[in-house]
Amino acid sequence: MNTIVTRKTVAEELAAYLNRDISLARLVDWAEDTLNDGELDEQDAELLRDILARVGLADVREFGLSWDDCYSFLSQLGYTTQVKILPLAA
């Protein structure tokens, strides 16, 4: 049984990418796999499909994935984005 992919699921993956917990290649693979095999929340299926399709193209030079793209996706998903600057550990 597949886990249902929700707005929160997609937002968490985007946040992991922005925080460099996962690579762009990993995010793209996840988006492609989710589009092909994932079960999207019916209530938000169109929005989730649109965002996942765009993220799935991020490894193509002509498309890429900018900070503004991620900000826009997160906003569409119902999240606000804040940047926190922390000093490097010594």
Backbone bond lengths (Angstrom), bond angles and torsions (degrees), N, CA, C in turn:
res aa  C-N    CA-C-N  psi(-1)  N-CA   C-N-CA  omega(-1)  CA-C   N-CA-C  phi
1 M - - - 1.460 - - 1.529 109.56 -
2 N 1.308 116.86 125.61 1.461 122.01 -179.60 1.518 110.81 -76.67
3 T 1.309 115.29 146.45 1.447 120.91 171.74 1.518 108.11 -76.20
4 I 1.318 116.67 139.05 1.460 120.23 179.19 1.526 109.24 -75.44
5 V 1.318 115.61 128.64 1.465 122.15 179.04 1.524 107.81 -86.11
6 T 1.330 115.32 124.33 1.459 122.38 -176.60 1.523 110.75 -116.50
7 R 1.324 114.81 177.87 1.469 120.23 173.46 1.528 109.94 -54.34
8 K 1.338 116.22 -43.25 1.467 121.22 -178.09 1.527 110.83 -62.68
9 T 1.319 116.99 -42.34 1.467 121.19 179.71 1.525 110.99 -57.83
10 V 1.319 115.90 -48.45 1.468 120.74 -178.76 1.525 110.22 -66.13
11 A 1.327 117.08 -42.31 1.469 120.96 178.75 1.527 110.65 -60.90
12 E 1.317 117.67 -40.64 1.467 120.91 179.78 1.526 111.46 -65.03
13 E 1.321 117.54 -38.89 1.471 120.37 177.55 1.527 111.04 -66.84
14 L 1.327 116.87 -42.54 1.467 119.97 177.12 1.527 110.60 -62.41
15 A 1.327 117.21 -41.95 1.467 120.99 178.72 1.526 110.53 -63.71
16 A 1.320 117.08 -40.38 1.469 120.27 178.06 1.524 110.41 -60.75
17 Y 1.321 116.80 -39.92 1.462 120.26 177.35 1.530 110.80 -66.32
18 L 1.321 117.23 -47.75 1.470 120.45 -178.69 1.523 111.92 -62.42
19 N 1.329 117.16 -32.03 1.463 121.62 178.71 1.527 112.17 -87.41
20 R 1.319 116.62 5.46 1.463 124.28 178.68 1.526 113.34 61.76
21 D 1.329 115.18 28.38 1.457 119.80 173.50 1.524 110.50 -79.75
22 I 1.340 116.60 -25.46 1.461 122.02 174.61 1.526 108.37 -133.41
23 S 1.313 115.57 155.51 1.470 121.00 -179.42 1.527 110.31 -83.40
24 L 1.323 115.25 167.02 1.458 120.17 175.04 1.528 109.67 -60.67
25 A 1.327 117.00 -41.89 1.468 120.55 179.84 1.526 110.84 -59.44
26 R 1.315 116.89 -41.87 1.473 121.41 178.81 1.528 110.58 -65.08
27 L 1.331 117.41 -42.47 1.465 121.43 178.99 1.527 110.45 -62.92
28 V 1.322 116.50 -44.47 1.467 121.35 179.37 1.531 110.16 -62.24
29 D 1.335 116.90 -46.17 1.468 120.43 178.50 1.523 110.86 -59.19
30 W 1.331 116.39 -44.33 1.464 120.80 179.24 1.527 110.56 -60.86
31 A 1.325 117.05 -45.70 1.463 120.75 -179.19 1.527 110.70 -62.21
32 E 1.327 117.02 -45.02 1.467 120.75 179.67 1.524 111.25 -63.82
33 D 1.337 116.84 -45.66 1.467 121.05 179.21 1.522 111.09 -62.29
34 T 1.319 116.08 -40.84 1.462 120.67 -179.44 1.522 110.83 -66.23
35 L 1.319 116.91 -41.11 1.471 119.94 177.02 1.526 111.54 -62.69
36 N 1.320 116.34 -40.19 1.463 120.58 -176.78 1.522 113.34 -77.78
37 D 1.332 116.62 -39.16 1.462 120.20 -170.25 1.519 114.83 -123.14
38 G 1.322 117.67 -10.91 1.460 120.45 -174.02 1.517 113.16 -80.40
39 E 1.302 114.47 156.66 1.464 121.44 174.42 1.523 107.33 -103.63
40 L 1.329 116.37 110.84 1.460 121.67 -176.73 1.521 110.39 -85.91
41 D 1.325 115.69 142.37 1.458 121.60 174.67 1.530 108.27 -53.77
42 E 1.322 116.76 120.38 1.471 121.05 -175.80 1.523 112.74 -55.14
43 Q 1.311 116.17 -38.48 1.464 121.68 -176.94 1.525 112.22 -60.80
44 D 1.332 117.03 -32.49 1.464 121.96 -175.52 1.525 112.58 -121.77
45 A 1.312 117.67 18.83 1.468 121.30 -172.05 1.526 112.84 -56.13
46 E 1.312 118.35 -43.61 1.467 120.37 -177.49 1.527 111.16 -64.31
47 L 1.326 117.19 -46.93 1.463 121.67 178.42 1.524 110.48 -61.49
48 L 1.325 117.05 -48.43 1.462 121.00 -178.66 1.526 110.60 -61.81
49 R 1.315 117.14 -42.57 1.465 121.31 179.02 1.530 110.81 -61.85
50 D 1.324 116.80 -43.12 1.469 120.46 179.62 1.528 111.48 -62.24
51 I 1.328 116.48 -45.72 1.471 120.36 -179.20 1.526 110.50 -67.13
52 L 1.327 117.23 -45.88 1.463 120.35 -179.86 1.525 111.76 -62.36
53 A 1.321 116.98 -38.41 1.469 120.12 178.31 1.519 110.52 -63.16
54 R 1.307 117.01 -42.52 1.475 121.22 179.80 1.525 110.98 -67.33
55 V 1.335 117.20 -43.43 1.466 120.87 178.17 1.531 109.72 -64.41
56 G 1.311 117.22 -35.89 1.458 121.17 178.93 1.518 113.89 -63.43
57 L 1.325 117.09 -18.93 1.471 121.94 177.51 1.531 112.92 -95.80
58 A 1.321 117.31 0.79 1.465 120.99 -172.36 1.522 113.80 -64.45
59 D 1.324 117.60 -18.70 1.467 119.10 178.88 1.528 112.23 -87.82
60 V 1.322 117.03 2.38 1.463 122.18 175.15 1.526 107.63 -92.81
61 R 1.310 116.74 126.10 1.468 121.92 -173.22 1.531 112.93 -50.02
62 E 1.310 118.12 -41.35 1.465 121.55 -176.72 1.528 112.94 -66.38
63 F 1.320 117.08 -21.84 1.460 120.47 -177.40 1.523 111.72 -102.51
64 G 1.320 118.40 -55.91 1.452 121.33 -178.31 1.520 111.57 58.66
65 L 1.323 115.80 -170.18 1.462 121.50 177.72 1.520 107.22 -150.13
66 S 1.317 116.62 106.83 1.460 121.30 -177.12 1.528 110.80 -93.74
67 W 1.327 114.38 167.18 1.457 120.71 173.60 1.528 109.43 -57.04
68 D 1.321 116.82 -42.95 1.468 120.78 179.82 1.525 111.80 -62.10
69 D 1.327 116.98 -37.35 1.467 120.18 176.15 1.527 110.11 -60.69
70 C 1.320 115.91 -49.55 1.468 120.46 -179.19 1.522 110.98 -62.30
71 Y 1.315 116.53 -42.29 1.469 121.45 178.21 1.528 109.92 -58.79
72 S 1.316 116.13 -45.43 1.462 121.33 179.68 1.530 111.27 -64.06
73 F 1.320 116.95 -45.19 1.468 120.17 179.38 1.525 110.59 -60.72
74 L 1.322 116.40 -46.59 1.463 119.93 -179.25 1.520 111.08 -62.59
75 S 1.307 116.79 -39.28 1.464 120.87 177.07 1.531 110.53 -62.58
76 Q 1.320 117.09 -45.12 1.468 121.10 178.37 1.528 111.48 -61.93
77 L 1.323 115.88 -29.87 1.463 121.10 179.38 1.525 112.44 -81.64
78 G 1.340 116.42 -6.40 1.459 120.41 177.85 1.516 114.59 96.36
79 Y 1.332 116.59 21.56 1.465 121.30 -178.47 1.522 110.32 -119.22
80 T 1.317 115.12 149.94 1.454 121.23 172.30 1.528 107.29 -101.00
81 T 1.309 116.54 154.64 1.458 121.07 -177.62 1.516 109.47 -119.63
82 Q 1.328 115.95 131.99 1.457 121.70 176.61 1.519 108.09 -128.39
83 V 1.309 115.52 147.28 1.457 120.86 176.88 1.516 107.73 -106.13
84 K 1.321 115.68 132.03 1.457 121.15 177.32 1.522 107.17 -118.07
85 I 1.308 116.69 125.08 1.459 122.41 179.37 1.527 108.15 -99.57
86 L 1.331 116.14 126.02 1.458 121.61 -179.41 1.523 109.10 -124.96
87 P 1.327 117.75 145.03 1.464 119.22 177.51 1.533 110.00 -68.89
88 L 1.328 115.51 149.14 1.453 120.09 175.42 1.516 109.46 -67.04
89 A 1.311 116.52 146.23 1.461 120.70 176.57 1.524 108.48 -68.56
90 A 1.306 116.11 139.29 1.469 120.58 -178.14 1.498 112.10 -75.97
